[in-house]
Amino acid sequence: MSAPARIVLIGAGNVGSRLAQRFADQGYPLLQVFSRSPLKRAFPAPFVNRISDIVPDAEVYLIAVPDDAIADVAAQLAGQIHPGALVAHTSGSTPSAVLSPFFEHFGVCYPLQTFSPERIPDFNEIPVCVDAPSRVDLEVLQQVAAIISPRVYHLDDRQRARVHLAAVFVNNFVNHLYHTGFQLLKEADLPFELLLPLIRETAAKIKPDSDPAYLQTGPARRGDEQTIRRHLEALAGNPEVEQLYQQITSAIQSFHQKPFPHAHHRPD
Amino acid sequence: MSAPARIVLIGAGNVGSRLAQRFADQGYPLLQVFSRSPLKRAFPAPFVNRISDIVPDAEVYLIAVPDDAIADVAAQLAGQIHPGALVAHTSGSTPSAVLSPFFEHFGVCYPLQTFSPERIPDFNEIPVCVDAPSRVDLEVLQQVAAIISPRVYHLDDRQRARVHLAAVFVNNFVNHLYHTGFQLLKEADLPFELLLPLIRETAAKIKPDSDPAYLQTGPARRGDEQTIRRHLEALAGNPEVEQLYQQITSAIQSFHQKPFPHAHHRPD
């Protein structure tokens, strides 16, 4: 079976616009891109901004809109397209069943990455998580996903929700800690650039097959109560950051007090 | 003034061993490296493991040992070396004054990076923070630091302590969130490799001159209470991770409820 050649994309935000470019770059230009609002940049596909202008006879429709707009967009799309078409959304945290009232053939095609207006991620590395209740539809989505990236995973709703939850920790929550570091330096008139190499290296040293706990260092890890006390004193004027410090410090301490196979890491 | 050519390094852990290699690579091989324990790998400098074998007449002695061992090492070194020598430690959180009882010339030379046995960081990017009470000693340390990296900063104890505190957030605490992501996937038999591109991209998109808050996304940022509730339900069996989720979520919400100049970021 060859990859579906007639794909329509609904949504032209950060995810949608990167996907449109990727399909074009891979030699599978999209049939159409729909977005309610005008596009902010040139698009490598014909653009429409009225639902009624969406072609009815594509093979696959990908819905890349904010989570809370998926059902609404699906309802409008349903009256417009051929009932044999396959419709998938690109959300990590939304069950595929949100599409079931509207379409016979539906599923999920979730690229697990953070997309921003200014950066083009390396699509060859991005895991794309697909799911569909029908085996045939799943196979089609696997082919669509394989256009985006060679790393295609079949995960059900429950597994995808778990991945999305973990992603909140390593992306959204981590970004808030970056912001906290920024704030701490700004308060002292110090440039954020000081932290940048550390931020990049901390991420770069993580390995795909090993618990990052093996790389854990710092005062909480080594039980350096004196430094922890000094840090808490320095944060005394900032109760929210102080609480964050205490909470994560005690989480690290509680984890590392448990039996833990310290194979190859010597704490510094 | 030319860079000091006679430098002795005390300590051969993660920091010490990378520094020794860097000095050699830069054309300034160290005069000696001292370590109490035998070396784990070949060193690009003569190695001694008795204090009494340390040469007394180097220009600079760099102490790269764990924070709580600095004073002890300094006390031993003091009886051994020429009083005109300059002695500096490499610690972020230790005041330079810890060396003042032992030496006339002392200071700090703190490379702000996480060093691990298996990775060679890009030294050209590493900020090196120097300080010394005497102007002449400071200039010498600036020259030593410039051998390590072109990015040399003069920060006093207070500023360096602040940078170290911020580093705990973006390095130690971030690593614990990586571990939490690992655990969440492991509990569901999902491979950690799924999160790796996201981890790297989240770090890569940070800019040196802009608050990471501009890049904040996710359920907390966009006030998606339904997803937050679903995540908390999923964490119900894991009170510690649940508490961490709640705490960081409310920190994000509280920050983003305040007036905040949302210049160029459209939350997704």
Interface residues (C-beta under 8 A of the other chain):
Chain A: G13 N14 V15 P66 D67 D68 S93 L112 Q113 T114 F115 S116 P117 E118 R119 P121 D122 E125 I126 P127 C129 Y153 L155 R158 Q159 A161 R162 V163 L165 A166 A167 V168 F169 V170 N171 N172 F173 V174 N175 H176 L177 Y178 H179 T180 G181 F182 Q183 L184 L185 K186 E187 A188 L190 P191 F192 E193 L194 L195 L196 P197 L198 I199 R200 E201 T202 A203 A204 K205 I206 P208 D209 S210 D211 P212 A213 L215 Q216 T217 G218 P219 A220 R221 R222 D224 Q226 T227 R230 H231 A234 L235 E240 V241 Q243 L244 Y245 Q247 I248 A251 I252 S254 F255 H264 R266 D268
Chain B: G13 N14 V15 P66 D67 D68 S93 L112 Q113 T114 F115 S116 P117 E118 R119 P121 D122 E125 I126 P127 C129 Y153 L155 R158 Q159 A161 R162 V163 L165 A166 A167 V168 F169 V170 N171 N172 F173 V174 N175 H176 L177 Y178 H179 T180 G181 F182 Q183 L184 L185 K186 E187 A188 L190 P191 F192 E193 L194 L195 L196 P197 L198 I199 R200 E201 T202 A203 A204 K205 I206 P208 D209 S210 D211 P212 A213 L215 Q216 T217 G218 P219 A220 R221 R222 D224 T227 R230 H231 A234 L235 E240 V241 Q243 L244 Y245 Q247 I248 A251 I252 S254 F255 H264 R266 D268
